[in-house]
């Protein structure tokens, strides 16, 4: 992955694209986990949501690195 992303002349860090992708996947994952009933047994749902978002960003990064090789 390149270090920068050119968006109509505005250069953004490459990780911002990953963060936006994870932001798009996050509501789908939380609604799926709420339907399963996971949030009823969690001690602190906000911490879980933060960890889920960080995991999604890391997962997208790993997938992109794997696709580039």
Secondary structure, 3 states (H helix, E strand, C coil): CCCEEEECCEEEEHHHHHHHHHHHHHHHHHHHHHHHCHHHCCCCHHHHHHHHHHHHHHHHHHHHHHHHC
